[in-house]
């Protein structure tokens, strides 16, 4: 299965940053630029969480304060994936 997945990601003549997931709906990073975007997303959310948590007084206060940054970061990630990747659709395996 891993060989099939790697072969699918390497079949990228357009140089897309993100390709459709091999199974399911969504994207997966196919080039180093895609991995950098995904890493920036995770690091950004962790940094925002640390900042919000330091000023919060309870767990619910932290969750409420994290809702908007999480939605904005996720919308930005979806936008980049959509612009720099294949159009998303349901897929179950690689059509050779």
C-alpha positions in Angstrom: 0.0 0.0 0.0 2.8 2.4 0.8 4.5 1.8 -2.6 1.2 2.5 -4.3 0.9 5.8 -2.3 4.4 6.9 -3.1 4.0 6.1 -6.7 0.8 8.2 -6.7 2.5 11.2 -5.2 5.5 11.0 -7.6 3.1 11.0 -10.5 2.9 14.8 -10.4 3.9 16.3 -13.8 2.1 19.7 -13.0 4.2 20.1 -9.8 1.2 20.5 -7.6 1.9 21.2 -3.9 -1.1 19.1 -2.8 -2.7 16.0 -4.5 -6.0 14.4 -3.7 -5.9 11.9 -1.0 -5.6 8.4 -2.4 -8.5 7.2 -0.2 -11.3 9.6 0.8 -11.8 13.3 0.3 -9.2 16.0 0.8 -5.5 16.7 0.1 -2.1 15.5 1.0 1.2 17.3 0.6 3.0 16.1 -2.6 5.9 18.5 -2.7 8.1 20.2 -0.1 6.1 23.4 -0.5 3.0 21.6 0.6 4.8 20.2 3.7 6.0 23.7 4.6 2.4 25.1 4.4 1.2 22.2 6.6 4.0 22.8 9.1 3.3 26.5 9.2 -0.4 25.8 9.9 0.4 23.5 12.8 3.1 25.8 14.3 0.8 28.8 13.9 -2.0 27.1 15.7 0.3 25.9 18.5 1.7 29.5 19.0 -1.7 31.0 19.0 -2.9 28.4 21.6 0.1 29.2 23.8 -0.6 32.9 23.7 -4.3 32.5 24.3 -3.8 30.0 27.1 -1.4 32.3 28.9 -4.1 34.9 29.2 -7.1 32.7 29.9 -8.5 31.9 33.2 -10.3 28.6 32.4 -10.4 25.8 29.9 -13.6 27.1 28.4 -12.2 30.6 28.1 -9.3 29.1 26.1 -11.6 27.1 23.8 -13.8 30.1 23.1 -10.8 32.3 22.4 -9.2 29.7 20.1 -12.4 29.2 17.9 -11.9 32.2 15.6 -8.1 31.7 15.0 -8.7 28.0 14.4 -11.4 28.8 11.8 -9.3 31.5 10.1 -6.2 29.3 9.9 -8.1 26.4 8.6 -9.9 28.5 6.0 -6.5 29.8 4.9 -5.1 26.3 4.7 -8.1 25.1 2.6 -7.7 28.1 0.3 -4.0 27.3 -0.3 -4.7 23.6 -0.8 -7.5 24.5 -3.4 -5.3 27.0 -5.3 -2.1 24.9 -5.3 -3.6 21.4 -5.5 -5.9 19.2 -7.4 -9.6 19.8 -7.2 -11.0 17.8 -4.3 -13.3 14.8 -4.9 -14.0 11.5 -3.3 -11.4 8.9 -4.4 -10.9 5.3 -3.5 -7.6 4.1 -4.8 -5.4 5.1 -7.8 -6.8 4.9 -11.3 -3.8 3.9 -13.4 
